[in-house]
Amino acid sequence: MAETRQVVLDGASWQSRDDVYQAIEIAIGPSYFGRNLDALWDILRTPEDSVLKPPYALLVRGAGSAGAEARQTIADIAAVFAEARASGQDVDLTILD
C-alpha cells in the first residue's frame, strides 16, 4: 500500500473562489483543471491525469483568516472531497483555522 502524501496549503491569504481553485490546481493538477466543483469531482474520481496521485491528504491551514468567498469555496470543496472519499477514493481534505 502506498504511503499517503500530505500537501499543506496556506489559505490565510485566500480571498476569492479563484484563489482557492488556483491553489488546488497547483497541488493536484492537471493543468486544464476547470476550477469548479464538477471539474474537481472528475479529477477526484478519475485521477489518472492528475499531477498528484492518490493516496493523498490536503491540509488547508489558516482557513479562518481567508475571505468570506474563499471560506465558502473551501467548505464546498471539502464536501466534494468527503463524497469522493465515501465512494472509495483515497483522498482527504482537512481544514484548520
TORFI-368992 format. One record per atom (N, C-alpha, C, CB): residue number from 0; residue in three letters; atom name; x, y, z. Coordinates in nm, 4 decimals, always signed. Glycine has a CB too. Layout:
BEGIN
NODE  NUM  ALA  CA  X  Y  Z
...
end
This chain:
BEGIN
NODE  0  MET  N  +0.0843  -0.1179  +0.0000
NODE  0  MET  CA  +0.0000  +0.0000  +0.0000
NODE  0  MET  C  +0.0890  +0.1245  +0.0000
NODE  0  MET  CB  -0.0960  -0.0003  +0.1223
NODE  1  ALA  N  +0.0553  +0.2204  -0.0830
NODE  1  ALA  CA  +0.1343  +0.3434  -0.0935
NODE  1  ALA  C  +0.1123  +0.4327  +0.0288
NODE  1  ALA  CB  +0.0980  +0.4200  -0.2225
NODE  2  GLU  N  +0.2163  +0.5047  +0.0622
NODE  2  GLU  CA  +0.2081  +0.5976  +0.1741
NODE  2  GLU  C  +0.1280  +0.7217  +0.1333
NODE  2  GLU  CB  +0.3498  +0.6374  +0.2222
NODE  3  THR  N  +0.0427  +0.7691  +0.2224
NODE  3  THR  CA  -0.0362  +0.8880  +0.1952
NODE  3  THR  C  +0.0533  +1.0111  +0.1992
NODE  3  THR  CB  -0.1518  +0.9014  +0.2962
NODE  4  ARG  N  +0.0532  +1.0851  +0.0908
NODE  4  ARG  CA  +0.1293  +1.2098  +0.0861
NODE  4  ARG  C  +0.0429  +1.3227  +0.1393
NODE  4  ARG  CB  +0.1775  +1.2408  -0.0583
NODE  5  GLN  N  +0.1034  +1.4077  +0.2178
NODE  5  GLN  CA  +0.0320  +1.5220  +0.2729
NODE  5  GLN  C  +0.0835  +1.6493  +0.2067
NODE  5  GLN  CB  +0.0486  +1.5292  +0.4272
NODE  6  VAL  N  -0.0092  +1.7304  +0.1596
NODE  6  VAL  CA  +0.0226  +1.8581  +0.0976
NODE  6  VAL  C  -0.0418  +1.9670  +0.1822
NODE  6  VAL  CB  -0.0268  +1.8642  -0.0515
NODE  7  VAL  N  +0.0381  +2.0603  +0.2294
NODE  7  VAL  CA  -0.0111  +2.1683  +0.3138
NODE  7  VAL  C  -0.0331  +2.2923  +0.2272
NODE  7  VAL  CB  +0.0883  +2.1983  +0.4302
NODE  8  LEU  N  -0.1523  +2.3479  +0.2365
NODE  8  LEU  CA  -0.1881  +2.4703  +0.1650
NODE  8  LEU  C  -0.2131  +2.5803  +0.2665
NODE  8  LEU  CB  -0.3132  +2.4487  +0.0747
NODE  9  ASP  N  -0.1608  +2.6989  +0.2392
NODE  9  ASP  CA  -0.1807  +2.8128  +0.3283
NODE  9  ASP  C  -0.2964  +2.8963  +0.2767
NODE  9  ASP  CB  -0.0517  +2.8985  +0.3396
NODE  10  GLY  N  -0.4117  +2.8821  +0.3408
NODE  10  GLY  CA  -0.5313  +2.9514  +0.2961
NODE  10  GLY  C  -0.5525  +3.0888  +0.3573
NODE  10  GLY  CB  -0.6482  +2.8684  +0.3248
NODE  11  ALA  N  -0.4623  +3.1337  +0.4422
NODE  11  ALA  CA  -0.4822  +3.2594  +0.5139
NODE  11  ALA  C  -0.4973  +3.3796  +0.4217
NODE  11  ALA  CB  -0.3674  +3.2828  +0.6074
NODE  12  SER  N  -0.4318  +3.3766  +0.3068
NODE  12  SER  CA  -0.4367  +3.4923  +0.2163
NODE  12  SER  C  -0.5434  +3.4798  +0.1073
NODE  12  SER  CB  -0.3016  +3.5115  +0.1514
NODE  13  TRP  N  -0.6134  +3.3682  +0.1035
NODE  13  TRP  CA  -0.7146  +3.3489  +0.0006
NODE  13  TRP  C  -0.8334  +3.4423  +0.0249
NODE  13  TRP  CB  -0.7611  +3.2018  -0.0025
NODE  14  GLN  N  -0.8749  +3.5094  -0.0790
NODE  14  GLN  CA  -0.9893  +3.5993  -0.0690
NODE  14  GLN  C  -1.1055  +3.5567  -0.1579
NODE  14  GLN  CB  -0.9473  +3.7395  -0.1046
NODE  15  SER  N  -1.0738  +3.4938  -0.2675
NODE  15  SER  CA  -1.1771  +3.4637  -0.3669
NODE  15  SER  C  -1.1838  +3.3144  -0.3972
NODE  15  SER  CB  -1.1509  +3.5416  -0.4955
NODE  16  ARG  N  -1.2889  +3.2780  -0.4667
NODE  16  ARG  CA  -1.3065  +3.1423  -0.5170
NODE  16  ARG  C  -1.1882  +3.1043  -0.6043
NODE  16  ARG  CB  -1.4382  +3.1294  -0.5959
NODE  17  ASP  N  -1.1447  +3.1970  -0.6888
NODE  17  ASP  CA  -1.0337  +3.1691  -0.7794
NODE  17  ASP  C  -0.9036  +3.1426  -0.7029
NODE  17  ASP  CB  -1.0145  +3.2858  -0.8761
NODE  18  ASP  N  -0.8822  +3.2135  -0.5928
NODE  18  ASP  CA  -0.7624  +3.1884  -0.5108
NODE  18  ASP  C  -0.7587  +3.0429  -0.4635
NODE  18  ASP  CB  -0.7589  +3.2842  -0.3889
NODE  19  VAL  N  -0.8726  +2.9935  -0.4196
NODE  19  VAL  CA  -0.8806  +2.8568  -0.3688
NODE  19  VAL  C  -0.8563  +2.7569  -0.4820
NODE  19  VAL  CB  -1.0180  +2.8312  -0.3027
NODE  20  TYR  N  -0.9262  +2.7750  -0.5924
NODE  20  TYR  CA  -0.9106  +2.6818  -0.7039
NODE  20  TYR  C  -0.7692  +2.6847  -0.7618
NODE  20  TYR  CB  -1.0116  +2.7141  -0.8131
NODE  21  GLN  N  -0.7071  +2.8001  -0.7620
NODE  21  GLN  CA  -0.5693  +2.8077  -0.8105
NODE  21  GLN  C  -0.4771  +2.7221  -0.7237
NODE  21  GLN  CB  -0.5205  +2.9541  -0.8123
NODE  22  ALA  N  -0.4940  +2.7300  -0.5936
NODE  22  ALA  CA  -0.4115  +2.6501  -0.5026
NODE  22  ALA  C  -0.4379  +2.5004  -0.5205
NODE  22  ALA  CB  -0.4381  +2.6910  -0.3568
NODE  23  ILE  N  -0.5641  +2.4627  -0.5375
NODE  23  ILE  CA  -0.5991  +2.3226  -0.5599
NODE  23  ILE  C  -0.5389  +2.2747  -0.6920
NODE  23  ILE  CB  -0.7530  +2.3038  -0.5601
NODE  24  GLU  N  -0.5496  +2.3574  -0.7936
NODE  24  GLU  CA  -0.4946  +2.3214  -0.9255
NODE  24  GLU  C  -0.3443  +2.2980  -0.9179
NODE  24  GLU  CB  -0.5249  +2.4316  -1.0285
NODE  25  ILE  N  -0.2745  +2.3855  -0.8485
NODE  25  ILE  CA  -0.1291  +2.3697  -0.8343
NODE  25  ILE  C  -0.0972  +2.2426  -0.7560
NODE  25  ILE  CB  -0.0671  +2.4931  -0.7640
NODE  26  ALA  N  -0.1761  +2.2136  -0.6537
NODE  26  ALA  CA  -0.1492  +2.0980  -0.5675
NODE  26  ALA  C  -0.1754  +1.9645  -0.6366
NODE  26  ALA  CB  -0.2334  +2.1069  -0.4426
NODE  27  ILE  N  -0.2885  +1.9534  -0.7057
NODE  27  ILE  CA  -0.3239  +1.8224  -0.7602
NODE  27  ILE  C  -0.3324  +1.8188  -0.9115
NODE  27  ILE  CB  -0.4536  +1.7784  -0.7036
NODE  28  GLY  N  -0.3390  +1.9384  -0.9772
NODE  28  GLY  CA  -0.3471  +1.9399  -1.1234
NODE  28  GLY  C  -0.4784  +1.8807  -1.1694
NODE  28  GLY  CB  -0.2299  +1.8630  -1.1854
NODE  29  PRO  N  -0.4916  +1.8548  -1.2947
NODE  29  PRO  CA  -0.3991  +1.8802  -1.4045
NODE  29  PRO  C  -0.4029  +2.0255  -1.4496
NODE  29  PRO  CB  -0.4307  +1.7894  -1.5214
NODE  30  SER  N  -0.3234  +2.0581  -1.5478
NODE  30  SER  CA  -0.3119  +2.1974  -1.5914
NODE  30  SER  C  -0.4391  +2.2488  -1.6579
NODE  30  SER  CB  -0.1957  +2.2119  -1.6870
NODE  31  TYR  N  -0.5267  +2.1602  -1.7005
NODE  31  TYR  CA  -0.6515  +2.2028  -1.7648
NODE  31  TYR  C  -0.7707  +2.1987  -1.6695
NODE  31  TYR  CB  -0.6801  +2.1151  -1.8855
NODE  32  PHE  N  -0.7441  +2.1992  -1.5412
NODE  32  PHE  CA  -0.8468  +2.1923  -1.4382
NODE  32  PHE  C  -0.9505  +2.3032  -1.4578
NODE  32  PHE  CB  -0.7833  +2.2024  -1.2986
NODE  33  GLY  N  -1.0774  +2.2678  -1.4528
NODE  33  GLY  CA  -1.1852  +2.3601  -1.4832
NODE  33  GLY  C  -1.2226  +2.4597  -1.3745
NODE  33  GLY  CB  -1.3023  +2.2838  -1.5168
NODE  34  ARG  N  -1.1636  +2.4485  -1.2578
NODE  34  ARG  CA  -1.1885  +2.5409  -1.1468
NODE  34  ARG  C  -1.3362  +2.5531  -1.1104
NODE  34  ARG  CB  -1.1345  +2.6771  -1.1812
NODE  35  ASN  N  -1.4000  +2.4374  -1.0968
NODE  35  ASN  CA  -1.5364  +2.4329  -1.0466
NODE  35  ASN  C  -1.5570  +2.2970  -0.9797
NODE  35  ASN  CB  -1.6407  +2.4567  -1.1616
NODE  36  LEU  N  -1.6672  +2.2817  -0.9091
NODE  36  LEU  CA  -1.6896  +2.1595  -0.8317
NODE  36  LEU  C  -1.7039  +2.0363  -0.9203
NODE  36  LEU  CB  -1.8133  +2.1748  -0.7458
NODE  37  ASP  N  -1.7653  +2.0505  -1.0368
NODE  37  ASP  CA  -1.7784  +1.9365  -1.1278
NODE  37  ASP  C  -1.6420  +1.8904  -1.1774
NODE  37  ASP  CB  -1.8682  +1.9728  -1.2468
NODE  38  ALA  N  -1.5557  +1.9847  -1.2119
NODE  38  ALA  CA  -1.4202  +1.9505  -1.2569
NODE  38  ALA  C  -1.3415  +1.8846  -1.1441
NODE  38  ALA  CB  -1.3459  +2.0763  -1.3071
NODE  39  LEU  N  -1.3580  +1.9350  -1.0234
NODE  39  LEU  CA  -1.2910  +1.8755  -0.9086
NODE  39  LEU  C  -1.3379  +1.7314  -0.8885
NODE  39  LEU  CB  -1.3170  +1.9588  -0.7819
NODE  40  TRP  N  -1.4674  +1.7110  -0.8964
NODE  40  TRP  CA  -1.5230  +1.5761  -0.8826
NODE  40  TRP  C  -1.4619  +1.4825  -0.9865
NODE  40  TRP  CB  -1.6768  +1.5788  -0.8968
NODE  41  ASP  N  -1.4544  +1.5267  -1.1105
NODE  41  ASP  CA  -1.3972  +1.4444  -1.2171
NODE  41  ASP  C  -1.2530  +1.4054  -1.1859
NODE  41  ASP  CB  -1.4034  +1.5188  -1.3507
NODE  42  ILE  N  -1.1750  +1.5005  -1.1374
NODE  42  ILE  CA  -1.0345  +1.4731  -1.1066
NODE  42  ILE  C  -1.0221  +1.3783  -0.9871
NODE  42  ILE  CB  -0.9594  +1.6043  -1.0781
NODE  43  LEU  N  -1.1071  +1.3951  -0.8877
NODE  43  LEU  CA  -1.1004  +1.3079  -0.7709
NODE  43  LEU  C  -1.1446  +1.1654  -0.8051
NODE  43  LEU  CB  -1.1871  +1.3643  -0.6580
NODE  44  ARG  N  -1.2407  +1.1526  -0.8931
NODE  44  ARG  CA  -1.2918  +1.0199  -0.9303
NODE  44  ARG  C  -1.2048  +0.9495  -1.0336
NODE  44  ARG  CB  -1.4326  +1.0323  -0.9839
NODE  45  THR  N  -1.1377  +1.0248  -1.1190
NODE  45  THR  CA  -1.0515  +0.9671  -1.2232
NODE  45  THR  C  -0.9179  +1.0400  -1.2207
NODE  45  THR  CB  -1.1182  +0.9772  -1.3652
NODE  46  PRO  N  -0.8328  +1.0055  -1.1263
NODE  46  PRO  CA  -0.7100  +1.0826  -1.1029
NODE  46  PRO  C  -0.5948  +1.0531  -1.1996
NODE  46  PRO  CB  -0.6632  +1.0576  -0.9644
NODE  47  GLU  N  -0.6180  +0.9756  -1.3041
NODE  47  GLU  CA  -0.5096  +0.9378  -1.3940
NODE  47  GLU  C  -0.4366  +1.0581  -1.4529
NODE  47  GLU  CB  -0.5635  +0.8523  -1.5053
NODE  48  ASP  N  -0.5073  +1.1666  -1.4780
NODE  48  ASP  CA  -0.4458  +1.2851  -1.5378
NODE  48  ASP  C  -0.3937  +1.3846  -1.4350
NODE  48  ASP  CB  -0.5448  +1.3536  -1.6272
NODE  49  SER  N  -0.4128  +1.3561  -1.3082
NODE  49  SER  CA  -0.3698  +1.4485  -1.2036
NODE  49  SER  C  -0.2191  +1.4417  -1.1831
NODE  49  SER  CB  -0.4419  +1.4180  -1.0723
NODE  50  VAL  N  -0.1634  +1.5531  -1.1406
NODE  50  VAL  CA  -0.0216  +1.5577  -1.1061
NODE  50  VAL  C  +0.0022  +1.4770  -0.9791
NODE  50  VAL  CB  +0.0266  +1.7041  -1.0879
NODE  51  LEU  N  -0.0839  +1.4965  -0.8810
NODE  51  LEU  CA  -0.0753  +1.4257  -0.7531
NODE  51  LEU  C  -0.1717  +1.3076  -0.7566
NODE  51  LEU  CB  -0.1079  +1.5211  -0.6330
NODE  52  LYS  N  -0.1177  +1.1895  -0.7412
NODE  52  LYS  CA  -0.1990  +1.0680  -0.7456
NODE  52  LYS  C  -0.2316  +1.0224  -0.6028
NODE  52  LYS  CB  -0.1253  +0.9552  -0.8237
NODE  53  PRO  N  -0.3506  +0.9674  -0.5827
NODE  53  PRO  CA  -0.3843  +0.9124  -0.4526
NODE  53  PRO  C  -0.2894  +0.7990  -0.4156
NODE  53  PRO  CB  -0.5289  +0.8632  -0.4513
NODE  54  PRO  N  -0.2707  +0.7760  -0.2882
NODE  54  PRO  CA  -0.3377  +0.8411  -0.1761
NODE  54  PRO  C  -0.2706  +0.9733  -0.1388
NODE  54  PRO  CB  -0.3398  +0.7482  -0.0554
NODE  55  TYR  N  -0.3539  +1.0714  -0.1066
NODE  55  TYR  CA  -0.3011  +1.1988  -0.0592
NODE  55  TYR  C  -0.4023  +1.2670  +0.0315
NODE  55  TYR  CB  -0.2650  +1.2901  -0.1774
NODE  56  ALA  N  -0.3493  +1.3591  +0.1111
NODE  56  ALA  CA  -0.4315  +1.4390  +0.2010
NODE  56  ALA  C  -0.3892  +1.5839  +0.1877
NODE  56  ALA  CB  -0.4189  +1.3902  +0.3484
NODE  57  LEU  N  -0.4847  +1.6697  +0.1599
NODE  57  LEU  CA  -0.4589  +1.8133  +0.1575
NODE  57  LEU  C  -0.4942  +1.8692  +0.2950
NODE  57  LEU  CB  -0.5409  +1.8849  +0.0440
NODE  58  LEU  N  -0.4082  +1.9546  +0.3456
NODE  58  LEU  CA  -0.4302  +2.0208  +0.4736
NODE  58  LEU  C  -0.4321  +2.1707  +0.4464
NODE  58  LEU  CB  -0.3194  +1.9824  +0.5793
NODE  59  VAL  N  -0.5464  +2.2333  +0.4686
NODE  59  VAL  CA  -0.5602  +2.3777  +0.4479
NODE  59  VAL  C  -0.5456  +2.4451  +0.5837
NODE  59  VAL  CB  -0.6983  +2.4140  +0.3805
NODE  60  ARG  N  -0.4392  +2.5203  +0.5981
NODE  60  ARG  CA  -0.4156  +2.5967  +0.7216
NODE  60  ARG  C  -0.4566  +2.7409  +0.6998
NODE  60  ARG  CB  -0.2664  +2.5886  +0.7655
NODE  61  GLY  N  -0.4974  +2.8064  +0.8084
NODE  61  GLY  CA  -0.5319  +2.9476  +0.8023
NODE  61  GLY  C  -0.6646  +2.9779  +0.7362
NODE  61  GLY  CB  -0.4265  +3.0200  +0.7315
NODE  62  ALA  N  -0.7497  +2.8773  +0.7232
NODE  62  ALA  CA  -0.8775  +2.8974  +0.6551
NODE  62  ALA  C  -0.9643  +3.0017  +0.7251
NODE  62  ALA  CB  -0.9528  +2.7659  +0.6462
NODE  63  GLY  N  -0.9517  +3.0138  +0.8551
NODE  63  GLY  CA  -1.0310  +3.1115  +0.9289
NODE  63  GLY  C  -0.9958  +3.2548  +0.8950
NODE  63  GLY  CB  -1.0142  +3.0901  +1.0753
NODE  64  SER  N  -0.8766  +3.2765  +0.8411
NODE  64  SER  CA  -0.8335  +3.4112  +0.8017
NODE  64  SER  C  -0.8665  +3.4435  +0.6563
NODE  64  SER  CB  -0.6845  +3.4261  +0.8239
NODE  65  ALA  N  -0.9143  +3.3446  +0.5833
NODE  65  ALA  CA  -0.9494  +3.3658  +0.4428
NODE  65  ALA  C  -1.0737  +3.4539  +0.4321
NODE  65  ALA  CB  -0.9730  +3.2306  +0.3715
NODE  66  GLY  N  -1.0926  +3.5132  +0.3158
NODE  66  GLY  CA  -1.2111  +3.5943  +0.2903
NODE  66  GLY  C  -1.3370  +3.5085  +0.2871
NODE  66  GLY  CB  -1.1960  +3.6703  +0.1589
NODE  67  ALA  N  -1.4520  +3.5728  +0.2972
NODE  67  ALA  CA  -1.5794  +3.5013  +0.3044
NODE  67  ALA  C  -1.6032  +3.4127  +0.1822
NODE  67  ALA  CB  -1.6934  +3.6003  +0.3186
NODE  68  GLU  N  -1.5766  +3.4650  +0.0636
NODE  68  GLU  CA  -1.5964  +3.3855  -0.0580
NODE  68  GLU  C  -1.5034  +3.2639  -0.0583
NODE  68  GLU  CB  -1.5719  +3.4720  -0.1840
NODE  69  ALA  N  -1.3812  +3.2831  -0.0167
NODE  69  ALA  CA  -1.2852  +3.1729  -0.0114
NODE  69  ALA  C  -1.3279  +3.0691  +0.0917
NODE  69  ALA  CB  -1.1446  +3.2253  +0.0213
NODE  70  ARG  N  -1.3746  +3.1132  +0.2077
NODE  70  ARG  CA  -1.4192  +3.0185  +0.3114
NODE  70  ARG  C  -1.5355  +2.9332  +0.2619
NODE  70  ARG  CB  -1.4605  +3.0938  +0.4391
NODE  71  GLN  N  -1.6293  +2.9948  +0.1906
NODE  71  GLN  CA  -1.7423  +2.9184  +0.1363
NODE  71  GLN  C  -1.6944  +2.8184  +0.0318
NODE  71  GLN  CB  -1.8472  +3.0130  +0.0748
NODE  72  THR  N  -1.6004  +2.8599  -0.0516
NODE  72  THR  CA  -1.5458  +2.7702  -0.1536
NODE  72  THR  C  -1.4723  +2.6529  -0.0893
NODE  72  THR  CB  -1.4512  +2.8468  -0.2475
NODE  73  ILE  N  -1.3964  +2.6803  +0.0157
NODE  73  ILE  CA  -1.3270  +2.5734  +0.0883
NODE  73  ILE  C  -1.4284  +2.4724  +0.1423
NODE  73  ILE  CB  -1.2418  +2.6319  +0.2043
NODE  74  ALA  N  -1.5370  +2.5209  +0.1995
NODE  74  ALA  CA  -1.6412  +2.4324  +0.2529
NODE  74  ALA  C  -1.7038  +2.3486  +0.1413
NODE  74  ALA  CB  -1.7502  +2.5147  +0.3250
NODE  75  ASP  N  -1.7297  +2.4102  +0.0284
NODE  75  ASP  CA  -1.7879  +2.3384  -0.0856
NODE  75  ASP  C  -1.6917  +2.2295  -0.1352
NODE  75  ASP  CB  -1.8214  +2.4373  -0.2008
NODE  76  ILE  N  -1.5646  +2.2639  -0.1437
NODE  76  ILE  CA  -1.4628  +2.1682  -0.1885
NODE  76  ILE  C  -1.4483  +2.0543  -0.0879
NODE  76  ILE  CB  -1.3269  +2.2390  -0.2089
NODE  77  ALA  N  -1.4562  +2.0862  +0.0407
NODE  77  ALA  CA  -1.4479  +1.9824  +0.1434
NODE  77  ALA  C  -1.5606  +1.8808  +0.1266
NODE  77  ALA  CB  -1.4531  +2.0450  +0.2839
NODE  78  ALA  N  -1.6784  +1.9268  +0.0906
NODE  78  ALA  CA  -1.7908  +1.8358  +0.0701
NODE  78  ALA  C  -1.7651  +1.7423  -0.0484
NODE  78  ALA  CB  -1.9201  +1.9152  +0.0476
NODE  79  VAL  N  -1.7042  +1.7934  -0.1537
NODE  79  VAL  CA  -1.6722  +1.7101  -0.2704
NODE  79  VAL  C  -1.5658  +1.6066  -0.2327
NODE  79  VAL  CB  -1.6229  +1.7979  -0.3893
NODE  80  PHE  N  -1.4644  +1.6485  -0.1566
NODE  80  PHE  CA  -1.3627  +1.5536  -0.1096
NODE  80  PHE  C  -1.4273  +1.4445  -0.0243
NODE  80  PHE  CB  -1.2527  +1.6270  -0.0286
NODE  81  ALA  N  -1.5190  +1.4819  +0.0647
NODE  81  ALA  CA  -1.5858  +1.3839  +0.1509
NODE  81  ALA  C  -1.6663  +1.2844  +0.0674
NODE  81  ALA  CB  -1.6779  +1.4550  +0.2523
NODE  82  GLU  N  -1.7338  +1.3340  -0.0344
NODE  82  GLU  CA  -1.8118  +1.2460  -0.1219
NODE  82  GLU  C  -1.7193  +1.1508  -0.1984
NODE  82  GLU  CB  -1.8968  +1.3294  -0.2209
NODE  83  ALA  N  -1.6063  +1.2019  -0.2473
NODE  83  ALA  CA  -1.5110  +1.1172  -0.3194
NODE  83  ALA  C  -1.4547  +1.0104  -0.2262
NODE  83  ALA  CB  -1.3963  +1.2022  -0.3793
NODE  84  ARG  N  -1.4223  +1.0508  -0.1043
NODE  84  ARG  CA  -1.3686  +0.9546  -0.0073
NODE  84  ARG  C  -1.4727  +0.8475  +0.0248
NODE  84  ARG  CB  -1.3244  +1.0268  +0.1225
NODE  85  ALA  N  -1.5973  +0.8881  +0.0405
NODE  85  ALA  CA  -1.7046  +0.7934  +0.0698
NODE  85  ALA  C  -1.7267  +0.6956  -0.0453
NODE  85  ALA  CB  -1.8339  +0.8683  +0.0995
NODE  86  SER  N  -1.6919  +0.7373  -0.1667
NODE  86  SER  CA  -1.7090  +0.6486  -0.2819
NODE  86  SER  C  -1.5855  +0.5623  -0.3072
NODE  86  SER  CB  -1.7405  +0.7304  -0.4061
NODE  87  GLY  N  -1.4872  +0.5697  -0.2166
NODE  87  GLY  CA  -1.3733  +0.4808  -0.2266
NODE  87  GLY  C  -1.2425  +0.5423  -0.2721
NODE  87  GLY  CB  -1.4066  +0.3744  -0.3163
NODE  88  GLN  N  -1.2412  +0.6711  -0.3001
NODE  88  GLN  CA  -1.1165  +0.7366  -0.3414
NODE  88  GLN  C  -1.0312  +0.7646  -0.2172
NODE  88  GLN  CB  -1.1460  +0.8694  -0.4197
NODE  89  ASP  N  -0.9027  +0.7416  -0.2290
NODE  89  ASP  CA  -0.8115  +0.7591  -0.1150
NODE  89  ASP  C  -0.7559  +0.9017  -0.1150
NODE  89  ASP  CB  -0.6951  +0.6550  -0.1204
NODE  90  VAL  N  -0.8463  +0.9964  -0.0916
NODE  90  VAL  CA  -0.8128  +1.1390  -0.0857
NODE  90  VAL  C  -0.8771  +1.1980  +0.0389
NODE  90  VAL  CB  -0.8606  +1.2147  -0.2147
NODE  91  ASP  N  -0.8157  +1.3023  +0.0919
NODE  91  ASP  CA  -0.8708  +1.3633  +0.2125
NODE  91  ASP  C  -0.8405  +1.5121  +0.2103
NODE  91  ASP  CB  -0.8130  +1.2970  +0.3406
NODE  92  LEU  N  -0.9243  +1.5880  +0.2759
NODE  92  LEU  CA  -0.9052  +1.7327  +0.2919
NODE  92  LEU  C  -0.9369  +1.7675  +0.4361
NODE  92  LEU  CB  -0.9957  +1.8151  +0.1923
NODE  93  THR  N  -0.8405  +1.8290  +0.5025
NODE  93  THR  CA  -0.8585  +1.8750  +0.6398
NODE  93  THR  C  -0.8451  +2.0253  +0.6418
NODE  93  THR  CB  -0.7562  +1.8091  +0.7361
NODE  94  ILE  N  -0.9341  +2.0916  +0.7121
NODE  94  ILE  CA  -0.9346  +2.2371  +0.7203
NODE  94  ILE  C  -0.9040  +2.2795  +0.8629
NODE  94  ILE  CB  -1.0701  +2.2949  +0.6739
NODE  95  LEU  N  -0.8037  +2.3639  +0.8766
NODE  95  LEU  CA  -0.7664  +2.4184  +1.0064
NODE  95  LEU  C  -0.7809  +2.5697  +1.0036
NODE  95  LEU  CB  -0.6220  +2.3779  +1.0442
NODE  96  ASP  N  -0.8356  +2.6249  +1.1113
NODE  96  ASP  CA  -0.8477  +2.7713  +1.1190
NODE  96  ASP  C  -0.7143  +2.8282  +1.1577
NODE  96  ASP  CB  -0.9572  +2.8149  +1.2201
end
